[in-house]
Amino acid sequence: MSEFKNVTVIDHPLVQHKLALLRDKNTGTKDFRTLLAELSTLMAYEVTRDLPLDEVNIETPIAPTKAHMLINCKVGVVPILRAGLGMTDGIMSLIPTAKMGHIGLFRDPETLRPVTYYCKLPADVEERDVIVVDPMLATGGSACEGIRKVKESGCKSVKLMCLVSVPEGIRAVQEMHPDVKIYTAAIDDHLNEHGYIVPGLGDAGDRIFGTM
């Protein structure tokens, strides 16, 4: 459970076990990417729990029956570049019909605010349930800007999925986007003077792509 409204901490044992391995500084790039994809798949089960189902009639080998399927389901996955890319394969393996967008951000060295350098979203994004993904919710600046860009394109249903978060980042997102549900595997203690999550897992982008 979380003390924050609209925040779900996914504490399933498999999620927590893989997150512990991911945090370990001795976990190499290949294993880090594999674990990140596995975690993203596991977390996506919870994030997509409220997708709408339609009742259908089917024939089993034994008899006719009514079943439930995702007939009119439209999902969008939008990673925040570059670290968010590491989460997409795991989600798309679970929801192969989802469409993917991309949002690229960098921090302005003068204002320290996020600046969008790339944004490409599905043409029908306004009709989709969009999941914005980024491994780390630190200051919340990138998440807030990414969500803003998705909403600006007409989307009415947005969720944020991250591996590790801190109260500072959660509060920033909730202040700017109180309607957005946040899904995380852990709420860590705080940000250090360099803006890194403590204890965190280091720079997710560097660990995904081996650019330490």
C-alpha positions in Angstrom: 0.0 0.0 0.0 1.0 3.6 -0.5 0.4 6.7 1.6 -0.1 8.7 -1.6 -3.4 8.9 -3.4 -3.5 7.4 -6.9 -0.2 5.6 -6.3 0.0 1.8 -6.5 3.1 0.1 -5.2 3.4 -3.3 -7.0 4.9 -5.4 -4.2 4.4 -8.9 -5.8 7.3 -11.2 -4.6 8.6 -11.7 -8.2 8.7 -8.0 -8.8 10.5 -7.3 -5.5 13.0 -10.2 -6.2 13.9 -8.9 -9.7 14.0 -5.3 -8.5 16.6 -6.4 -5.9 18.7 -8.0 -8.6 18.3 -4.8 -10.7 19.5 -2.6 -7.9 22.7 -4.6 -7.4 25.7 -2.7 -8.7 27.3 -6.0 -9.8 24.4 -6.8 -12.3 25.9 -6.3 -15.7 24.3 -4.6 -18.8 22.9 -7.8 -20.4 21.3 -9.0 -17.2 20.1 -5.5 -16.4 18.2 -5.3 -19.7 16.7 -8.7 -19.3 15.5 -8.0 -15.7 14.1 -4.7 -16.7 12.0 -6.3 -19.5 10.8 -9.0 -17.1 9.9 -6.5 -14.5 8.0 -4.4 -17.1 5.9 -7.4 -18.1 5.1 -8.3 -14.5 4.2 -4.7 -13.7 2.0 -4.3 -16.8 -0.4 -6.9 -15.4 -1.3 -4.5 -12.6 -1.2 -1.4 -14.8 -3.7 -3.0 -17.3 -6.0 -4.5 -14.6 -8.9 -2.1 -15.5 -8.9 -2.6 -19.3 -12.4 -3.0 -20.6 -13.6 -6.5 -21.5 -16.4 -7.5 -23.9 -18.5 -10.6 -23.6 -18.3 -13.0 -26.6 -19.7 -16.3 -27.5 -17.2 -19.1 -28.3 -17.1 -22.8 -28.9 -14.8 -24.9 -26.7 -14.1 -28.5 -27.8 -16.8 -29.5 -25.4 -19.6 -26.9 -25.6 -20.6 -23.3 -26.4 -19.8 -20.8 -23.7 -19.6 -17.1 -23.0 -16.1 -15.6 -22.5 -14.5 -12.2 -22.1 -12.0 -10.7 -24.5 -10.3 -7.3 -25.2 -12.2 -6.5 -28.3 -12.2 -2.7 -28.4 -9.1 -2.2 -26.3 -6.7 0.5 -27.5 -3.5 0.9 -25.6 -0.6 3.2 -26.2 2.9 2.9 -24.7 5.0 6.0 -24.6 8.6 5.7 -23.3 10.5 8.8 -22.2 13.8 8.6 -24.0 16.2 7.2 -23.5 15.8 5.0 -20.4 12.1 4.4 -21.0 13.0 2.3 -24.1 14.2 -0.4 -21.8 10.7 -1.0 -20.5 8.9 -1.2 -23.8 9.7 -4.8 -25.0 8.3 -6.3 -21.8 5.1 -4.4 -22.1 4.7 -5.0 -25.9 5.2 -8.7 -25.4 2.1 -8.7 -23.2 0.1 -6.3 -25.4 1.4 -6.8 -29.0 -1.5 -4.7 -30.5 -0.5 -1.6 -28.5 0.9 1.3 -30.5 4.0 3.1 -29.4 5.0 6.7 -29.3 8.3 8.3 -28.1 9.1 11.5 -26.2 12.6 12.8 -26.0 13.6 15.3 -23.2 16.7 17.0 -22.0 17.3 19.3 -19.0 18.1 22.9 -19.8 21.4 23.7 -18.1 20.2 27.2 -17.2 16.6 26.7 -16.1 17.0 23.0 -15.1 13.6 22.5 -16.7 12.9 19.6 -19.1 12.8 20.6 -22.8 11.2 18.4 -25.5 13.5 17.7 -28.4 11.3 14.9 -30.0 7.7 13.9 -29.8 6.0 11.3 -32.0 2.7 9.8 -30.8 0.2 7.5 -32.5 -2.2 9.4 -34.8 -5.2 8.1 -32.7 -3.6 8.8 -29.3 -6.7 10.6 -28.1 -8.6 7.3 -28.4 -6.1 5.2 -26.4 -5.3 4.4 -22.8 -1.7 5.6 -22.7 1.0 4.3 -20.4 3.9 6.7 -20.1 7.0 4.7 -19.0 10.3 5.7 -17.4 12.3 3.6 -15.0 13.0 6.4 -12.5 10.6 9.0 -11.0 13.1 11.3 -9.4 12.4 15.1 -9.5 9.3 14.4 -11.6 10.2 17.0 -14.2 10.5 14.6 -17.2 7.4 12.7 -16.2 5.3 15.8 -15.8 6.5 17.1 -19.2 5.9 13.8 -20.9 2.4 13.5 -19.5 1.7 17.1 -20.6 2.7 16.3 -24.2 0.5 13.3 -24.3 -2.5 15.2 -22.9 -1.7 18.1 -25.3 -2.3 15.6 -28.1 -5.9 15.0 -26.9 -5.4 11.9 -24.8 -7.8 11.6 -21.9 -6.5 8.4 -20.2 -2.9 8.5 -19.0 -1.0 6.3 -16.5 2.6 6.6 -15.4 4.6 3.4 -14.9 8.1 3.5 -13.2 10.3 1.1 -11.4 11.6 3.3 -8.6 10.2 6.6 -7.3 10.7 9.0 -4.4 8.2 11.2 -2.6 9.5 14.4 -4.3 8.8 13.0 -7.8 5.4 11.7 -6.8 4.3 15.0 -5.3 5.5 16.9 -8.4 3.4 14.6 -10.7 0.4 14.8 -8.4 0.5 18.5 -8.2 0.6 19.0 -12.0 -1.4 15.9 -13.0 -3.7 14.8 -10.1 -5.8 12.6 -12.4 -2.8 10.4 -13.5 -2.4 7.1 -11.7 1.2 6.2 -10.8 2.4 2.6 -10.7 5.8 1.9 -9.1 7.7 -1.1 -7.7 9.2 0.9 -4.9 9.1 4.3 -3.2 12.6 5.0 -2.1 13.8 7.4 0.6 14.9 10.7 -1.0 17.0 12.5 -3.7 20.6 13.3 -3.1 22.3 16.6 -3.9 22.9 15.4 -7.5 19.3 14.5 -8.0 19.8 10.7 -7.8 17.3 8.5 -6.1 18.6 7.0 -2.8 19.2 4.0 -2.6 17.9 3.8 -6.2 19.7 1.8 -8.8 22.1 4.3 -10.4 21.5 5.9 -13.8 19.0 3.6 -15.5 19.9 4.8 -19.0 23.6 4.2 -18.5 23.0 0.7 -17.1 20.6 -0.2 -19.9 22.9 0.8 -22.7 26.3 0.2 -21.1 27.4 3.9 -21.2 28.7 4.2 -17.6 
